[in-house]
Amino acid sequence: MWRLSLYAVILLMGFAFPVFAEGLKKAEELPEVTVTATRVETPVESAPASVDVVTKKEWEKRNVKTLDDAVNELPGVYVHRTRIVLDTPTDAISLRGIPGYRRNLVMVDGIPLNGPQGGELKLGGFRFEDIERIEVVKGPFSALYGGLAMGGVVNIISALPKKRQLTFKAGYGSSFERNEALDDLIKIYLSYGDKIKNFSFFVSYGHEATDGFPSNLVRVMAQPPNGVSGWTYTTTPEGEPRWIVGDSGDHQGWDQSFTIRMGYKFDENTNLRFSLMKIWGSSSYDDPHTYLRDSQGNPVWEYGVFLPNVLRESMFLAGKISKDYTIYSLNFETKIKEAKVKLTLGLFDQDDYLFTTPCVGTLTGCNLYEYATKTGGPGTSHNTPAKNYIADLQITLPISLKLPYFNNHIFTFGTSYRRAEAETKQYKLSNWKDEDSKTYLMYESKGKDRIFALFIQDEIPVTQKLTIYLGARQDWWKTFDGYENYVAQTGYPKEYGERSESSFNPKFSFVYNLSERTTLRGSVGRAFRPPMLIELYRSFMTPGSFVYGNPNLKTEKCWSWDLGIRHSFWKGNKVEITYFENYLEDLIYQRSTGQYIGPRQIVEMVNAGKAEVKGVEFSLEQKFGKYIRSFANLTWNDARIKENPANPRSEGKRITGIPETMLNVGIEVEKGPFSGSLVGRYRSKVYGNDENRDKKEGVFGSYDSYFLADVKLTYKIFKNASLSLSIDNLFDNKYYYYYLEPRRSWFLEFSYKF
């Protein structure tokens, strides 16, 4: 706590000296604009929503290594991401207490990054060097962007070069104590761009690799037998006894990316742009470690016959994840008389998303006596190729009406189309270390869905001080070609007919300028989320259950409202506070049927939940001329399940995956050849159990509260070259986010920009 207090004192000292801030020379800055809040360029100060814009210049001062790192210190933003190079199926950016990647839309140049099958985020491999800025707009945005935008929108925006540019970066880092953080982390990045008359182009290549560290601990349910040493007693997050006997090895990974962007400007109002981003990579574990020794000091990998007094070598093993996908986008903009026309076409092509798993008897869906070893043995693989097709047409038209107080309108209207398809096949492997050793097909599922929508928004400047926005969107969702097959099982294969549902999502918002220093804004709107293909047609297995999809799931709905005020007390100062409420219903939930297959209970997907999220966002910022910027923000979320017939014991409990309190504080400095930042983040405990029984912290499987501090120092060697040193987890805090998270680490990087 003293470290947290130190940050607070530093910031309070900064805010206490407005006179000093007035006296420093202020850098000339262009007004910050957003295109996400209204679909047209709008000054952030005038936007009818809570908007944060993070630019390349800002995150280069900070210890930002991934795209989600760039938004991790913003109010109302909660980033859930394991610290490995490759992304994982549970990565998420949650906004305003609405949990999960399926309820918060993330886009890059208008193309959703939420995966076609399950909505999972694909952030690993994206190079923030390729990006110009990131806009985060909070609140319900289905009126403009359709499904998934229940908590808000994260819009990642790139740009074409305006002149010749060359960037080269190379960096290396590791943990201070071996095997406590990402060891031997290597990053290489190279890009080149130019503008030749009306033609612009940009190409880049990026590579990351790390030897990782042991984050996946192996536990058993009973104390190892007499004569065996090296184990450590622990508990589950629910307090049940466990014994740590080893780990799965260093979690290592690599990824690579290739980007090409081209644009042609036909005239002042007409331009065409094409973009291709290809990302591929893999993560796995090296040789596992047993901590157990017998009386002669030999390693112990196996003992016992019957549960719970049993250990198998296969229990130490973990599989491999690999990915390969490409994002294509084509953007055309023109002006026809007074109307601005924008057309976006895109394709998210997931060619490969492969998991391989070693057999651990029935725990992994294999036969009772099928166990893998370190050198090989039986396993399974499942791969999910998927595609997401996008088309969006937008027209913005100013209209003058001869009406009192309602003269000049700006209409934004258009149509949107999305089509997703995915197919999963699971095979038995004769050798779990060889993904090509397929023997027979075990399981297959596939399906498609599509959404067609019409949207409209009217921006009405009622007076010089008051502007209101009226918007609505009608979405028609349909799912079809559903199929599932457990090979050789009775009752399969199953085919599912098409089903459709529509959703009307209105929104009202306003901006009122009380004075030059004070702006009041508010909004109320409805959002929805259609069920994903994985929830409709895909069945999967966890250690304790079989989870079956439900082709009859309905869409989730949410009504939200917020009210906020922004004020500047003096030059360089900005204070903002927002209160918000979200009311969710028909939440998709996993319900136990009371039936079992062997030791596993049968669970099905149902629409069973109602939830409420009430919260406050408070942020303040002080700039001292052009050299120093300090900031602090606090978010409080009261996110609770209100109704849940699927599990009444969860009613009144906190929603899983959302912290109650988030605090960010930091200071950035730039003077002469030196620049640097010091940033601290606090997150309160997160529950992973819907009944909130996982109260214990500091154990494997828990989601701990934590405070982390990161520091970065940069020195400009000469005009185009710089050297930077970053330290993550400065105070070397140990904590778990289910897995053991990285301790203190360093990263040294050389950068050349031409």
Buried (B, 14 or more C-beta within 10 A) or exposed (E): EEBBEEBBEBBEEBBEEBEBBBEBEEEEEEEBBBBBBBBBEBEBBBBBBBBBBBBBEBBBBBBBBBBBBBBBBBBBBBBBBBBBBBBBBBBBBBBBBBBBBBBBBBBBBBBBBBBBBBBBBBBBBBBBBBBEBBBBBBBBBBBBBBBBBBBBBBBBBBBBBEEEBBBBBBBBBBBEEEBBBBBBBBBBBBBBBBBEEEEBBBBBBBBBBBBBBBBBBBBBEBBBEEEBEBBEEBBBBBEEEBBBBBBBBBBBBBBBBBBEBBBBBEEEEBBBBBBBBBBBBBBBBEEBBBBBBBEEEEEBBBBBEEEEBBBBBBBBBBBBBBBBBBBBBBBBBBEEEEEBBBBBBBBBBBBEBBBBBBBBBBBBBBEEEBBBBBEBBBBBBBBBBBBBBBBBBBBBBEEEEEEEEBEEBBBBBBEBBBBBBBBBBBBBBEBBBEBEBBEEEBBBBBBBBBBBBEBBBBBBBBEEEBBBBBBBBBBEBBBBBBBBBBEEEEEEEEEBEEBEBBBEBBBBBBBBBEEEBBBBBBBBBBBBBBBBBBBBBBBBBEEEBBBBBBBEBBBBBBBBBBBBBBBBBEBBBBBBBBBBBBBBBBBBBBBEEEEEEEEBBBBBBBBBBBBBBBBBBBBBBBBBBBBBBBBBBBBBBBBBBBBBEBBEEBBEBBBBBBBBEBBBBBBBBBEEEEBBBBBBBBBBBBBBBBBBBBEBBEBBBBBBBBBBBBBBBBBBEEEEBBBBBBBBBBEBBBBBBBBBBBBBBBBEBBBBBE
